Amino acid sequence: MSRVLMIVLAGGLLVLVGGVVYLGAFPPAPAAHPVERTLPNADFHPR
């Protein structure tokens, strides 16, 4: 029982490390979208 648990944990760790290495080698493309922010009306009043 303990041996099976260790094999499963080692396999999970291997998959986790493989995923991190894959993301490091082939990072996802950034989402390019414009930033739309509403400005308060007070910013447009002259001082």
GUVEXTI-608403 format. One record per residue: z, y, x of N, C-alpha, C in turn; chain; residue number from 0; residue in one letter. Coordinates in pm, whole numbers. Last residue first. Layout:
    n_c3    n_c2    n_c1   ca_c3   ca_c2   ca_c1    c_c3    c_c2    c_c1  chain    n  res
       Z       Y       X       Z       Y       X       Z       Y       X      A  NUM    A
...
//
This chain:
    n_c3    n_c2    n_c1   ca_c3   ca_c2   ca_c1    c_c3    c_c2    c_c1  chain    n  res
   -1319    7411    -875   -1181    7445    -840   -1159    7593    -839      A   46    R
   -1510    7272   -1148   -1497    7352   -1024   -1351    7390    -999      A   45    P
   -1506    6932   -1253   -1469    7070   -1280   -1460    7147   -1149      A   44    H
   -1547    6668   -1193   -1665    6752   -1204   -1632    6898   -1235      A   43    F
   -1309    6528   -1202   -1376    6540   -1073   -1493    6637   -1077      A   42    D
   -1238    6505   -1466   -1173    6611   -1387   -1241    6630   -1252      A   41    A
   -1353    6276   -1567   -1420    6403   -1593   -1361    6516   -1509      A   40    N
   -1354    5999   -1339   -1288    6082   -1439   -1357    6218   -1449      A   39    P
   -1629    5776   -1312   -1546    5879   -1250   -1478    5961   -1360      A   38    L
   -1689    5432   -1309   -1681    5555   -1388   -1586    5651   -1319      A   37    T
   -1906    5252   -1104   -1770    5296   -1128   -1773    5422   -1211      A   36    R
   -2087    4991    -989   -2087    5093   -1094   -1943    5127   -1128      A   35    E
   -2258    4879    -721   -2122    4904    -768   -2127    5019    -868      A   34    V
   -2533    4651    -745   -2478    4786    -727   -2337    4798    -784      A   33    P
   -2534    4341    -570   -2544    4414    -696   -2479    4551    -678      A   32    H
   -2582    4061    -407   -2617    4203    -392   -2633    4265    -530      A   31    A
   -2376    3820    -291   -2434    3870    -416   -2456    4020    -401      A   30    A
   -2460    3653      14   -2377    3747     -62   -2450    3795    -188      A   29    P
   -2513    3304      44   -2571    3439      45   -2482    3533     -36      A   28    A
   -2274    3098     219   -2349    3135      99   -2401    3278     109      A   27    P
   -2330    2968     553   -2253    3048     457   -2337    3083     334      A   26    P
   -2348    2711     725   -2442    2762     626   -2366    2844     521      A   25    F
   -2128    2677     895   -2263    2667     949   -2365    2729     855      A   24    A
   -1908    2708     725   -1919    2791     845   -2059    2791     902      A   23    G
   -1955    2512     536   -1955    2652     494   -1964    2747     613      A   22    L
   -1930    2287     706   -2057    2314     638   -2065    2460     593      A   21    Y
   -1661    2306     781   -1765    2315     884   -1899    2349     821      A   20    V
   -1544    2268     529   -1520    2393     603   -1627    2412     710      A   19    V
   -1632    2007     471   -1669    2120     385   -1651    2254     454      A   18    G
   -1507    1861     676   -1654    1866     667   -1702    1981     581      A   17    G
   -1242    1895     602   -1288    1952     730   -1440    1962     729      A   16    V
   -1249    1751     358   -1209    1891     362   -1259    1960     490      A   15    L
   -1321    1495     443   -1409    1567     350   -1377    1717     353      A   14    V
   -1096    1438     602   -1229    1439     662   -1328    1516     574      A   13    L
    -897    1437     409    -892    1536     516   -1028    1549     584      A   12    L
    -980    1215     261    -975    1347     199    -972    1458     302      A   11    G
    -948    1015     456   -1080    1042     399   -1085    1179     334      A   10    G
    -672    1026     494    -760    1055     607    -901    1087     557      A    9    A
    -586     947     238    -553    1080     289    -643    1120     406      A    8    L
    -690     685     233    -734     783     133    -704     925     181      A    7    V
    -547     573     446    -694     576     450    -748     680     352      A    6    I
    -285     597     352    -324     668     474    -476     678     485      A    5    M
    -299     425     129    -268     567     111    -311     648     233      A    4    L
    -343     182     257    -445     234     166    -424     384     145      A    3    V
    -100     155     392    -225     164     468    -337     223     383      A    2    R
      83     129     189      92     245     276     -37     265     354      A    1    S
       0    -119      82       0       0       0       0     126      87      A    0    M
//
